[in-house]
């Protein structure tokens, strides 16, 4: 792993990432090398402040983008991901962060994150970045994500409780059912004799 300039990391992401453009935020980044020259770079990791403003902006950092070339062996891809996540956590700690987070699609296994010592901590509902106050085009499908984290300062205010990773992932990946309060009004009009609605399990 070697440090990388933001402009070089952005260029790599534009060329190789499957579904995301380069992020705007930046604190630091690293490149994974497997040989000399530009052709030897097989991946980059970009770290910045948390995108979600509700998350501590001074003690928490976020891996905003991890991008690995797809024209390399699967085993090398997996090792590069784990190496990048581990390096990002150590560098974030060196810079004073208490915790580091990132997100994966709910359908992604997160194997390399687990190998690097990260844990899943929440399922985050997918949302559009297009708002009346800031119109933007959604460049990808809106899907739920899983937020992962790694504690960097033990015992600090940002330390999550110990978790059963497999149980949490199963819970987070269970499709959510609509709450009874959100039932369609038209359905209720068609069946006025029904006075009770059985509540479904919430994921």
MDAnalysis code that builds the backbone (N, CA, C; Angstrom):
import MDAnalysis as mda
import numpy as np

u = mda.Universe.empty(609, n_residues=203, atom_resindex=np.repeat(np.arange(203), 3), trajectory=True)
u.add_TopologyAttr("name", ["N", "CA", "C"] * 203)
u.add_TopologyAttr("resid", np.arange(1, 204))
u.add_TopologyAttr("resname", ["UNK", "UNK", "UNK", "UNK", "UNK", "UNK", "UNK", "UNK", "UNK", "UNK", "UNK", "UNK", "UNK", "UNK", "UNK", "UNK", "UNK", "UNK", "UNK", "UNK", "UNK", "UNK", "UNK", "UNK", "UNK", "UNK", "UNK", "UNK", "UNK", "UNK", "UNK", "UNK", "UNK", "UNK", "UNK", "UNK", "UNK", "UNK", "UNK", "UNK", "UNK", "UNK", "UNK", "UNK", "UNK", "UNK", "UNK", "UNK", "UNK", "UNK", "UNK", "UNK", "UNK", "UNK", "UNK", "UNK", "UNK", "UNK", "UNK", "UNK", "UNK", "UNK", "UNK", "UNK", "UNK", "UNK", "UNK", "UNK", "UNK", "UNK", "UNK", "UNK", "UNK", "UNK", "UNK", "UNK", "UNK", "UNK", "UNK", "UNK", "UNK", "UNK", "UNK", "UNK", "UNK", "UNK", "UNK", "UNK", "UNK", "UNK", "UNK", "UNK", "UNK", "UNK", "UNK", "UNK", "UNK", "UNK", "UNK", "UNK", "UNK", "UNK", "UNK", "UNK", "UNK", "UNK", "UNK", "UNK", "UNK", "UNK", "UNK", "UNK", "UNK", "UNK", "UNK", "UNK", "UNK", "UNK", "UNK", "UNK", "UNK", "UNK", "UNK", "UNK", "UNK", "UNK", "UNK", "UNK", "UNK", "UNK", "UNK", "UNK", "UNK", "UNK", "UNK", "UNK", "UNK", "UNK", "UNK", "UNK", "UNK", "UNK", "UNK", "UNK", "UNK", "UNK", "UNK", "UNK", "UNK", "UNK", "UNK", "UNK", "UNK", "UNK", "UNK", "UNK", "UNK", "UNK", "UNK", "UNK", "UNK", "UNK", "UNK", "UNK", "UNK", "UNK", "UNK", "UNK", "UNK", "UNK", "UNK", "UNK", "UNK", "UNK", "UNK", "UNK", "UNK", "UNK", "UNK", "UNK", "UNK", "UNK", "UNK", "UNK", "UNK", "UNK", "UNK", "UNK", "UNK", "UNK", "UNK", "UNK", "UNK", "UNK", "UNK", "UNK", "UNK", "UNK", "UNK", "UNK", "UNK", "UNK", "UNK"])
u.atoms.positions = np.array([
    [0.836, -1.193, 0.000],
    [0.000, 0.000, 0.000],
    [0.876, 1.250, 0.000],
    [0.504, 2.215, -0.824],
    [1.206, 3.495, -0.875],
    [0.156, 4.602, -0.907],
    [0.526, 5.791, -0.417],
    [-0.382, 6.931, -0.470],
    [-0.621, 7.330, -1.921],
    [-1.772, 7.951, -2.166],
    [-2.133, 8.348, -3.518],
    [-2.765, 9.736, -3.476],
    [-2.558, 10.519, -4.505],
    [-3.172, 11.836, -4.611],
    [-4.644, 11.682, -4.995],
    [-5.466, 12.646, -4.571],
    [-6.893, 12.585, -4.846],
    [-7.183, 12.516, -6.338],
    [-6.494, 13.326, -7.134],
    [-6.766, 13.340, -8.576],
    [-6.480, 11.980, -9.217],
    [-5.429, 11.289, -8.738],
    [-5.095, 9.979, -9.296],
    [-6.101, 8.921, -8.862],
    [-6.551, 9.020, -7.606],
    [-7.558, 8.077, -7.118],
    [-8.874, 8.257, -7.878],
    [-9.266, 9.506, -8.122],
    [-10.501, 9.765, -8.869],
    [-10.411, 9.212, -10.288],
    [-9.268, 9.402, -10.922],
    [-9.098, 8.902, -12.293],
    [-9.212, 7.380, -12.326],
    [-8.652, 6.707, -11.328],
    [-8.716, 5.250, -11.270],
    [-10.166, 4.788, -11.096],
    [-10.909, 5.457, -10.202],
    [-12.308, 5.085, -9.964],
    [-13.135, 5.286, -11.225],
    [-12.940, 6.385, -11.918],
    [-13.682, 6.623, -13.158],
    [-13.430, 5.515, -14.181],
    [-12.222, 5.009, -14.188],
    [-11.854, 4.003, -15.184],
    [-12.302, 2.598, -14.814],
    [-12.427, 2.306, -13.505],
    [-12.593, 0.908, -13.112],
    [-13.797, 0.584, -12.237],
    [-14.448, 1.568, -11.599],
    [-15.531, 1.216, -10.675],
    [-16.780, 0.795, -11.433],
    [-17.490, -0.242, -10.925],
    [-18.640, -0.816, -11.611],
    [-19.841, 0.121, -11.648],
    [-20.144, 0.789, -10.529],
    [-21.415, 1.508, -10.480],
    [-21.370, 2.863, -9.789],
    [-20.218, 3.333, -9.323],
    [-20.167, 4.602, -8.612],
    [-19.108, 5.542, -9.178],
    [-19.404, 6.844, -9.237],
    [-18.400, 7.827, -9.619],
    [-17.486, 8.121, -8.431],
    [-16.408, 8.868, -8.618],
    [-15.536, 9.228, -7.489],
    [-16.294, 10.093, -6.484],
    [-16.048, 9.930, -5.191],
    [-16.705, 10.773, -4.188],
    [-16.097, 12.170, -4.169],
    [-16.864, 13.130, -3.658],
    [-16.358, 14.502, -3.571],
    [-15.452, 14.687, -2.344],
    [-15.811, 14.019, -1.243],
    [-15.049, 14.187, -0.006],
    [-13.680, 13.520, -0.062],
    [-12.765, 14.031, 0.759],
    [-11.409, 13.477, 0.761],
    [-10.651, 13.892, 2.012],
    [-10.063, 12.913, 2.674],
    [-9.072, 13.165, 3.725],
    [-7.732, 12.540, 3.358],
    [-7.791, 11.301, 2.880],
    [-6.577, 10.633, 2.420],
    [-6.965, 9.434, 1.569],
    [-5.987, 8.839, 0.921],
    [-6.257, 7.669, 0.104],
    [-5.004, 6.841, -0.086],
    [-5.206, 5.612, -0.519],
    [-4.089, 4.707, -0.736],
    [-4.262, 3.918, -2.014],
    [-3.164, 3.479, -2.577],
    [-3.178, 2.652, -3.788],
    [-2.560, 1.303, -3.476],
    [-3.137, 0.254, -4.045],
    [-2.609, -1.101, -3.883],
    [-1.774, -1.421, -5.111],
    [-0.509, -1.706, -4.891],
    [0.394, -1.984, -6.002],
    [0.730, -3.465, -6.074],
    [0.810, -3.958, -7.321],
    [1.236, -5.335, -7.553],
    [2.278, -5.360, -8.677],
    [3.024, -4.242, -8.790],
    [4.039, -4.129, -9.825],
    [4.387, -2.674, -10.061],
    [5.353, -2.392, -10.912],
    [5.800, -1.016, -11.154],
    [4.889, -0.257, -12.123],
    [4.979, 1.083, -12.088],
    [4.253, 1.906, -13.039],
    [2.760, 1.943, -12.803],
    [2.066, 2.659, -13.701],
    [0.610, 2.777, -13.567],
    [-0.088, 1.426, -13.698],
    [0.457, 0.548, -14.538],
    [-0.160, -0.764, -14.722],
    [-0.055, -1.630, -13.471],
    [0.841, -1.270, -12.559],
    [1.006, -2.043, -11.335],
    [-0.015, -1.718, -10.270],
    [-0.777, -0.634, -10.438],
    [-1.824, -0.274, -9.471],
    [-3.065, -1.110, -9.755],
    [-3.485, -1.891, -8.778],
    [-4.646, -2.762, -8.970],
    [-5.873, -2.289, -8.198],
    [-5.711, -1.250, -7.377],
    [-6.865, -0.756, -6.634],
    [-6.545, 0.509, -5.869],
    [-7.602, 1.246, -5.472],
    [-7.440, 2.435, -4.636],
    [-8.524, 2.447, -3.570],
    [-8.228, 3.103, -2.462],
    [-9.209, 3.323, -1.411],
    [-9.219, 4.813, -1.103],
    [-10.429, 5.392, -0.980],
    [-10.593, 6.824, -0.735],
    [-11.351, 7.020, 0.578],
    [-10.795, 7.822, 1.476],
    [-11.355, 8.007, 2.818],
    [-11.657, 9.485, 3.042],
    [-12.838, 9.755, 3.624],
    [-13.232, 11.133, 3.926],
    [-14.094, 11.185, 5.172],
    [-14.784, 12.308, 5.361],
    [-15.733, 12.425, 6.467],
    [-16.979, 11.597, 6.155],
    [-17.739, 11.211, 7.192],
    [-18.997, 10.491, 6.952],
    [-19.954, 11.319, 6.101],
    [-20.569, 10.682, 5.114],
    [-21.534, 11.376, 4.268],
    [-22.787, 11.723, 5.068],
    [-23.203, 10.819, 5.954],
    [-24.372, 11.073, 6.808],
    [-24.004, 12.100, 7.881],
    [-24.652, 13.254, 7.864],
    [-24.293, 14.337, 8.779],
    [-24.593, 14.008, 10.238],
    [-25.479, 13.030, 10.481],
    [-25.810, 12.669, 11.857],
    [-24.683, 11.899, 12.541],
    [-23.726, 11.382, 11.752],
    [-22.603, 10.639, 12.317],
    [-21.490, 11.623, 12.675],
    [-20.845, 11.382, 13.804],
    [-19.778, 12.254, 14.303],
    [-18.779, 12.587, 13.189],
    [-18.622, 13.874, 12.906],
    [-17.787, 14.310, 11.790],
    [-16.324, 14.509, 12.158],
    [-15.994, 14.408, 13.436],
    [-14.609, 14.619, 13.865],
    [-13.933, 13.338, 14.338],
    [-14.708, 12.403, 14.913],
    [-14.118, 11.181, 15.458],
    [-14.315, 9.959, 14.562],
    [-15.116, 10.119, 13.513],
    [-15.407, 8.998, 12.620],
    [-14.981, 9.367, 11.200],
    [-14.331, 8.436, 10.513],
    [-14.008, 8.594, 9.101],
    [-14.726, 7.509, 8.313],
    [-14.869, 7.744, 7.021],
    [-15.605, 6.807, 6.168],
    [-14.801, 6.432, 4.930],
    [-14.764, 5.139, 4.632],
    [-14.242, 4.704, 3.338],
    [-15.332, 5.014, 2.325],
    [-15.148, 6.111, 1.603],
    [-16.163, 6.556, 0.648],
    [-16.137, 5.753, -0.647],
    [-14.969, 5.212, -0.980],
    [-14.900, 4.403, -2.195],
    [-13.724, 3.435, -2.131],
    [-13.977, 2.190, -2.483],
    [-12.921, 1.185, -2.667],
    [-13.112, 0.619, -4.065],
    [-12.075, 0.656, -4.868],
    [-12.180, 0.229, -6.258],
    [-11.008, -0.677, -6.601],
    [-11.321, -1.887, -7.056],
    [-10.310, -2.874, -7.443],
    [-10.528, -3.245, -8.907],
    [-9.458, -3.356, -9.657],
    [-9.574, -3.750, -11.058],
    [-10.211, -5.133, -11.178],
    [-11.043, -5.304, -12.200],
    [-11.729, -6.568, -12.400],
    [-10.981, -7.497, -13.348],
    [-9.879, -7.023, -13.924],
    [-9.135, -7.858, -14.864],
    [-7.998, -8.612, -14.190],
    [-8.111, -8.791, -12.861],
    [-7.112, -9.566, -12.127],
    [-7.791, -10.775, -11.501],
    [-7.003, -11.716, -11.030],
    [-7.544, -12.954, -10.459],
    [-8.446, -12.673, -9.260],
    [-9.476, -13.518, -9.088],
    [-10.426, -13.331, -7.991],
    [-9.721, -13.306, -6.635],
    [-8.767, -14.207, -6.438],
    [-8.057, -14.255, -5.164],
    [-7.290, -12.979, -4.899],
    [-6.710, -12.415, -5.936],
    [-5.961, -11.172, -5.788],
    [-6.903, -10.014, -5.490],
    [-8.089, -10.033, -6.098],
    [-9.093, -9.002, -5.805],
    [-9.480, -9.045, -4.330],
    [-9.765, -10.240, -3.832],
    [-10.190, -10.390, -2.437],
    [-9.096, -9.925, -1.484],
    [-7.850, -10.343, -1.738],
    [-6.740, -9.937, -0.877],
    [-6.524, -8.436, -0.920],
    [-6.680, -7.839, -2.103],
    [-6.499, -6.393, -2.239],
    [-7.548, -5.641, -1.440],
    [-8.797, -6.116, -1.449],
    [-9.857, -5.465, -0.680],
    [-9.552, -5.498, 0.814],
    [-9.198, -6.663, 1.321],
    [-8.890, -6.792, 2.745],
    [-7.704, -5.935, 3.134],
    [-6.677, -5.913, 2.271],
    [-5.498, -5.096, 2.527],
    [-5.866, -3.616, 2.595],
    [-6.715, -3.168, 1.657],
    [-7.097, -1.757, 1.615],
    [-7.925, -1.358, 2.833],
    [-8.888, -2.197, 3.234],
    [-9.702, -1.884, 4.403],
    [-8.847, -1.843, 5.674],
    [-7.926, -2.767, 5.796],
    [-7.050, -2.771, 6.960],
    [-6.149, -1.547, 6.995],
    [-5.571, -1.186, 5.854],
    [-4.703, -0.012, 5.777],
    [-5.469, 1.265, 6.094],
    [-6.686, 1.387, 5.550],
    [-7.497, 2.580, 5.793],
    [-7.803, 2.748, 7.272],
    [-8.092, 1.636, 7.966],
    [-8.381, 1.703, 9.397],
    [-7.150, 2.155, 10.182],
    [-5.999, 1.600, 9.866],
    [-4.776, 1.985, 10.587],
    [-4.411, 3.446, 10.338],
    [-4.576, 3.896, 9.114],
    [-4.255, 5.284, 8.787],
    [-5.243, 6.245, 9.446],
    [-6.525, 5.861, 9.490],
    [-7.525, 6.691, 10.154],
    [-7.209, 6.817, 11.648],
    [-6.799, 5.722, 12.267],
    [-6.424, 5.762, 13.684],
    [-5.220, 6.668, 13.888],
    [-4.245, 6.587, 13.005],
    [-3.041, 7.427, 13.120],
    [-3.410, 8.910, 13.039],
    [-4.486, 9.203, 12.329],
    [-4.925, 10.578, 12.163],
    [-5.919, 11.014, 13.232],
    [-6.168, 10.164, 14.241],
    [-6.980, 10.563, 15.380],
    [-8.425, 10.105, 15.380],
    [-8.832, 9.286, 14.419],
    [-10.222, 8.815, 14.383],
    [-10.453, 7.749, 15.447],
    [-11.670, 7.700, 15.977],
    [-12.069, 6.668, 16.941],
    [-12.698, 5.463, 16.258],
    [-13.277, 5.706, 15.093],
    [-14.000, 4.642, 14.390],
    [-13.961, 4.940, 12.902],
    [-14.055, 3.892, 12.090],
    [-14.125, 4.066, 10.646],
    [-15.293, 3.237, 10.129],
    [-16.010, 3.761, 9.142],
    [-17.210, 3.098, 8.637],
    [-17.145, 2.997, 7.113],
    [-17.993, 2.143, 6.564],
    [-18.204, 2.085, 5.126],
    [-19.534, 1.397, 4.878],
    [-19.955, 1.353, 3.628],
    [-21.242, 0.772, 3.270],
    [-21.070, -0.224, 2.130],
    [-21.868, -1.293, 2.175],
    [-21.957, -2.226, 1.053],
    [-23.425, -2.376, 0.675],
    [-23.674, -2.787, -0.551],
    [-25.043, -3.108, -0.934],
    [-25.532, -4.264, -0.066],
    [-26.819, -4.291, 0.219],
    [-27.357, -5.320, 1.103],
    [-27.152, -6.718, 0.516],
    [-26.955, -6.806, -0.792],
    [-26.758, -8.101, -1.452],
    [-25.298, -8.554, -1.459],
    [-24.379, -7.695, -1.049],
    [-22.960, -8.044, -1.071],
    [-22.564, -8.748, 0.226],
    [-21.683, -9.761, 0.173],
    [-21.374, -10.569, 1.355],
    [-20.492, -9.885, 2.394],
    [-19.656, -8.934, 1.986],
    [-18.775, -8.262, 2.953],
    [-17.664, -9.143, 3.475],
    [-17.261, -10.155, 2.693],
    [-16.247, -11.114, 3.157],
    [-14.926, -10.440, 3.473],
    [-14.471, -9.540, 2.610],
    [-13.184, -8.887, 2.841],
    [-13.234, -7.944, 4.043],
    [-14.394, -7.356, 4.312],
    [-14.540, -6.507, 5.498],
    [-14.422, -7.331, 6.774],
    [-15.075, -8.474, 6.783],
    [-14.972, -9.351, 7.957],
    [-13.536, -9.789, 8.184],
    [-12.842, -10.107, 7.088],
    [-11.451, -10.541, 7.213],
    [-10.564, -9.436, 7.760],
    [-10.954, -8.170, 7.529],
    [-10.158, -7.037, 7.982],
    [-10.586, -6.536, 9.363],
    [-11.509, -7.259, 10.023],
    [-11.891, -6.909, 11.382],
    [-13.048, -5.932, 11.511],
    [-13.822, -5.733, 10.437],
    [-14.979, -4.843, 10.484],
    [-16.220, -5.645, 10.868],
    [-17.246, -4.946, 11.389],
    [-18.503, -5.604, 11.759],
    [-19.679, -4.836, 11.163],
    [-20.778, -5.530, 10.826],
    [-21.981, -4.829, 10.354],
    [-22.717, -4.232, 11.542],
    [-23.201, -3.002, 11.402],
    [-23.859, -2.365, 12.547],
    [-25.249, -1.822, 12.242],
    [-25.634, -1.715, 10.980],
    [-26.969, -1.197, 10.683],
    [-27.329, -1.445, 9.225],
    [-28.623, -1.568, 8.987],
    [-29.144, -1.554, 7.614],
    [-29.661, -0.148, 7.347],
    [-29.232, 0.430, 6.248],
    [-29.573, 1.817, 5.927],
    [-30.464, 1.828, 4.691],
    [-31.613, 2.447, 4.798],
    [-32.559, 2.477, 3.689],
    [-31.997, 3.301, 2.531],
    [-32.092, 2.754, 1.328],
    [-31.626, 3.477, 0.153],
    [-32.483, 4.707, -0.107],
    [-31.848, 5.769, -0.571],
    [-32.602, 6.992, -0.841],
    [-32.021, 7.708, -2.052],
    [-32.827, 8.562, -2.623],
    [-32.395, 9.344, -3.774],
    [-31.666, 10.592, -3.304],
    [-30.620, 10.967, -4.040],
    [-29.913, 12.211, -3.765],
    [-30.593, 13.392, -4.459],
    [-31.642, 13.133, -5.252],
    [-32.353, 14.188, -5.956],
    [-33.393, 14.801, -5.031],
    [-33.224, 16.061, -4.658],
    [-34.137, 16.744, -3.748],
    [-34.575, 18.074, -4.368],
    [-35.720, 18.620, -3.928],
    [-36.167, 19.918, -4.474],
    [-35.139, 21.023, -4.283],
    [-34.430, 20.991, -3.146],
    [-33.454, 22.043, -2.867],
    [-32.157, 21.857, -3.649],
    [-31.893, 20.601, -4.074],
    [-30.666, 20.334, -4.826],
    [-30.940, 19.243, -5.860],
    [-31.524, 19.602, -6.980],
    [-31.849, 18.601, -8.011],
    [-30.596, 17.918, -8.546],
    [-30.618, 16.582, -8.551],
    [-29.505, 15.808, -9.095],
    [-30.048, 14.553, -9.762],
    [-29.290, 14.012, -10.686],
    [-29.681, 12.788, -11.375],
    [-29.129, 11.577, -10.626],
    [-30.002, 10.615, -10.313],
    [-29.544, 9.379, -9.680],
    [-28.850, 8.519, -10.729],
    [-27.588, 8.193, -10.490],
    [-26.799, 7.466, -11.483],
    [-26.820, 5.958, -11.266],
    [-27.486, 5.515, -10.210],
    [-27.512, 4.085, -9.932],
    [-28.841, 3.712, -9.285],
    [-29.113, 2.423, -9.236],
    [-30.338, 1.925, -8.624],
    [-30.340, 2.245, -7.132],
    [-31.499, 2.644, -6.621],
    [-31.629, 2.967, -5.203],
    [-31.929, 1.683, -4.439],
    [-30.987, 1.224, -3.631],
    [-31.133, -0.017, -2.866],
    [-30.659, 0.214, -1.437],
    [-31.120, -0.640, -0.521],
    [-30.664, -0.570, 0.859],
    [-29.202, -1.000, 0.961],
    [-28.548, -0.512, 2.017],
    [-27.140, -0.836, 2.242],
    [-26.925, -1.291, 3.678],
    [-25.795, -1.934, 3.902],
    [-25.374, -2.301, 5.249],
    [-24.183, -1.437, 5.626],
    [-24.266, -0.806, 6.809],
    [-23.133, -0.016, 7.295],
    [-22.234, -0.902, 8.152],
    [-20.948, -0.906, 7.822],
    [-19.934, -1.649, 8.552],
    [-19.032, -0.681, 9.304],
    [-18.426, -1.148, 10.395],
    [-17.523, -0.277, 11.136],
    [-16.386, -1.086, 11.746],
    [-15.327, -0.365, 12.085],
    [-14.224, -0.950, 12.838],
    [-13.822, 0.048, 13.910],
    [-13.813, -0.404, 15.152],
    [-13.437, 0.433, 16.274],
    [-11.922, 0.615, 16.309],
    [-11.483, 1.855, 16.469],
    [-10.061, 2.165, 16.453],
    [-9.532, 2.541, 17.829],
    [-10.431, 3.036, 18.710],
    [-10.051, 3.406, 20.071],
    [-10.960, 2.651, 21.020],
    [-10.447, 1.647, 21.664],
    [-11.255, 0.811, 22.550],
    [-11.725, 1.595, 23.772],
    [-13.013, 1.407, 24.113],
    [-13.560, 2.046, 25.298],
    [-14.030, 3.458, 25.081],
    [-13.840, 4.007, 23.887],
    [-14.259, 5.368, 23.606],
    [-15.747, 5.450, 23.341],
    [-16.271, 6.669, 23.184],
    [-17.720, 6.854, 22.983],
    [-18.233, 6.278, 21.674],
    [-17.325, 5.989, 20.735],
    [-17.761, 5.470, 19.444],
    [-17.653, 3.949, 19.357],
    [-17.396, 3.277, 20.474],
    [-17.219, 1.830, 20.467],
    [-18.568, 1.110, 20.480],
    [-18.900, 0.304, 19.449],
    [-20.166, -0.435, 19.436],
    [-20.084, -1.658, 20.343],
    [-21.243, -2.200, 20.709],
    [-21.271, -3.403, 21.517],
    [-20.826, -4.610, 20.695],
    [-20.305, -5.673, 21.364],
    [-19.952, -6.895, 20.634],
    [-21.174, -7.453, 19.921],
    [-20.973, -8.047, 18.755],
    [-22.116, -8.529, 17.975],
    [-21.837, -9.917, 17.425],
    [-22.922, -10.635, 17.093],
    [-22.858, -11.880, 16.353],
    [-23.020, -11.511, 14.887],
    [-21.930, -11.533, 14.129],
    [-21.936, -11.022, 12.758],
    [-22.931, -11.780, 11.882],
    [-22.919, -13.103, 11.944],
    [-23.811, -13.881, 11.089],
    [-25.279, -13.578, 11.378],
    [-25.631, -13.456, 12.662],
    [-27.020, -13.169, 13.027],
    [-27.434, -11.776, 12.558],
    [-26.527, -10.812, 12.705],
    [-26.837, -9.457, 12.272],
    [-27.032, -9.383, 10.762],
    [-26.144, -10.031, 10.016],
    [-26.270, -10.003, 8.559],
    [-27.577, -10.636, 8.108],
    [-27.962, -11.740, 8.758],
    [-29.231, -12.387, 8.412],
    [-30.401, -11.445, 8.690],
    [-30.336, -10.748, 9.817],
    [-31.395, -9.803, 10.163],
    [-31.445, -8.648, 9.168],
    [-30.281, -8.079, 8.853],
    [-30.239, -6.928, 7.962],
    [-30.692, -7.273, 6.548],
    [-30.486, -8.525, 6.126],
    [-30.819, -8.905, 4.756],
    [-32.239, -9.426, 4.601],
    [-32.966, -9.550, 5.718],
    [-34.359, -9.982, 5.645],
    [-35.200, -8.840, 5.097],
    [-35.942, -9.058, 3.995],
    [-36.748, -7.977, 3.408],
    [-37.712, -7.393, 4.426],
    [-37.801, -6.075, 4.433],
    [-38.713, -5.405, 5.353],
    [-40.137, -5.434, 4.824],
    [-41.095, -5.648, 5.761],
    [-42.502, -5.624, 5.380],
    [-43.103, -4.293, 5.789],
    [-44.094, -3.866, 5.042],
    [-44.750, -2.592, 5.318],
    [-45.517, -2.664, 6.628],
    [-45.436, -1.600, 7.424],
    [-46.150, -1.541, 8.699],
    [-47.650, -1.413, 8.452],
    [-48.471, -1.875, 9.403],
    [-49.928, -1.808, 9.225],
    [-50.427, -0.395, 8.953],
    [-49.809, 0.625, 9.542],
    [-50.256, 2.005, 9.374],
    [-50.123, 2.469, 7.941],
    [-49.290, 1.788, 7.167],
    [-49.055, 2.197, 5.783],
    [-49.941, 1.444, 4.800],
    [-50.902, 0.650, 5.294],
    [-51.787, -0.100, 4.406],
    [-52.548, 0.844, 3.488],
    [-52.801, 0.405, 2.289],
    [-53.486, 1.234, 1.295],
    [-54.914, 1.546, 1.735],
    [-55.267, 2.821, 1.663],
    [-56.595, 3.245, 2.119],
    [-57.700, 2.611, 1.296],
    [-57.419, 2.402, 0.016],
    [-58.437, 1.802, -0.853],
    [-58.782, 0.393, -0.415],
    [-57.791, -0.347, 0.066],
    [-58.016, -1.706, 0.534],
    [-58.962, -1.713, 1.725],
    [-58.772, -0.732, 2.615],
    [-59.627, -0.660, 3.790],
    [-61.078, -0.360, 3.392],
    [-61.266, 0.476, 2.352],
    [-62.621, 0.813, 1.922],
    [-63.341, -0.393, 1.339],
    [-62.561, -1.276, 0.677],
    [-63.162, -2.459, 0.061],
    [-63.565, -3.495, 1.106],
    [-62.957, -3.429, 2.282],
    [-63.254, -4.417, 3.317],
    [-63.549, -3.712, 4.634],
    [-64.659, -2.994, 4.731],
    [-64.962, -2.212, 5.935],
    [-65.232, -3.077, 7.151],
    [-65.551, -4.364, 6.920],
    [-65.872, -5.208, 8.064],
    [-64.628, -5.615, 8.842],
    [-63.452, -5.418, 8.289],
    [-62.220, -5.796, 8.985],
    [-61.844, -4.711, 9.971],
    [-61.700, -5.049, 11.231],
    [-61.383, -4.062, 12.258],
    [-59.988, -4.204, 12.794],
    [-59.343, -5.334, 12.540],
    [-57.991, -5.564, 13.039],
    [-57.096, -6.003, 11.903],
    [-55.824, -5.561, 11.957],
    [-54.829, -5.959, 10.970],
    [-53.691, -6.646, 11.702],
    [-53.399, -7.866, 11.295],
    [-52.310, -8.588, 11.943],
    [-50.979, -7.951, 11.560],
    [-50.178, -7.644, 12.576],
    [-48.898, -6.977, 12.341],
    [-47.885, -7.973, 11.834],
    [-47.150, -7.581, 10.773],
    [-46.080, -8.434, 10.252],
    [-44.788, -8.169, 10.986],
    [-43.863, -9.114, 10.919],
    [-42.570, -8.957, 11.577],
    [-41.763, -7.887, 10.873],
    [-41.142, -7.022, 11.644],
    [-40.305, -5.970, 11.090],
    [-38.860, -6.439, 11.088],
    [-38.172, -6.239, 9.901],
    [-36.784, -6.648, 9.809],
    [-35.871, -5.656, 10.436],
])
